Structures are given as structure tokens and as C-alpha cells.
């Protein structure tokens, strides 16, 4: 980790990045209610280790970090607690191979959340209702079995969750996704990931891969592509979808039925290909406009 500044008790702002390398650094940060700047936890922590060689970092009192909180490649860090933290600019965890406990029981808002390579982390302790607002979320290659703690998100621009092999379900309460949603390769080799977005009405771009069920009951409009690739669901319905940029179903080998009864227009590619069990494409009764390429391939009977 790059050399950065350490904080004194009276210093609650920094144009650079504050580094926490010791309990003294953590205690000094805890003297601030709001820290104006970014915070990073040192790769080589000067913390005591337990009998397994693991370390624990606890920071209390501080409620807001205006910049980023970054923890990467601290290979002995097993537990991270910010007991009072409510808001962070950006939150990055990466390469923390033994991190199994993440406790931020008051955290409600982040701008960017980026979690990568956290194989021992199975749950998120964000407490209360958890995160309700974020600009972007990336969660990849973790041990998470649930996304409890972010499932009450009401606003998000970009949401990308991929390659989390223990993850069984994603259910979010968002009403709109202003940029993109990408879900793929989560539990794809086992029972398959179930997904549910009961409140989602509008999105710009959505991609689903390796899901066993996908629920979008309120979805009305997708301005760019709505794509389904290599999923294992048997049926798909979006009863309120009226318009889509592109609509794509490819390699969904168990799919037997698609129902989009209110869909009237597709403004880009319309592709249904290699869905081996799909014999009929008759769930688009109001579709009258397709402005892009039309690509149908399969063993259709109707």
C-alpha cells in the first residue's frame, strides 16, 4: 500500500489518505465523528494476532467518511468492525483471504461498493435496514451466501454480482436502475441462483446468466438490452413490460414458455435462439414494432 498519512487526535481531515496501521491510528480516527478524506487499512498491520495468526480491526465513533474506505491484501485480517459508521464515499475490500466478519451495523449509504476476492466472507452485517442508497455495487468472487444487508436498496445506478458460488438468492427493492444490472455465474454449477426484483419498474440495461428463476413483475420499460443467457428457469414472465431496447433469450436450455402480454415495441435486436425446450413463441400478443434485427433459431412448432 502506498505511503500515506497517520492521523492525530485533533486531525479529522486530510487531503491525502489516512492509513490505519496500528491500534493508535484506529483510536485517533475514532476521535472524529466525521472524517473528511479517505481511509486505508495498511496491508502489513501492526496488530496483535490470535492463535491462528489472524487480526481484528475495530473503529468506533466515526459516523461518516467523505472519501473512500479501502482495505486490500491485508492477508491476516479476519474481522473488521466500524460500529458507528453510517456513510462512506467509496468502500473497497479486496484480496482479504481470511476476512470472515464484516460488521457495520449502522451503515446506510455508499457511493461505490467494490468487494472482490473475499472467499471467507459469508454474510454482511450492515444492521437495521442495511444499505438503502448506492451509486454502484460490484460483488465478485466472494463466499457470500446471502446479500442481506443490501437487499433493501432503493436506489442504485450500476449493480454487478458475479462468480459468487455460494450465493443462492438476490432480492432487491429498487424501483429503477439507471445504468446497468449484471448477474452471472453465481451458484451456476449447483442449484442455481434465484432472483427477484418486485419493485423494479425501469432499467437501462439488464443481463441475467446462470439463474434458476427471474422475477420482474413490475418491470415496464428497458431502454437498452434485456438479455437472458444460459439460465435454467422453465418459464419467464414480465406481465407489465411494454417496451424494450433489445430483447434476447439465448441458451436457456430448460425454458418452455415466455409471457410478455403487454409488450408492444422492441427498438433493437429481437433474438430467441438455442433455447432447446422452447417450442412455441406465442406470449407476445401485442408486439407490433421491431426496429432492429430479428433472429429466431430453434425447434419451433408455432
Order of alpha helices (4+ residues) and beta strands (2+ residues): beta-alpha-beta-beta-beta-beta-beta-beta-beta-beta-beta-beta-beta-beta-beta-beta-beta-beta-beta-beta-beta-beta-beta-beta
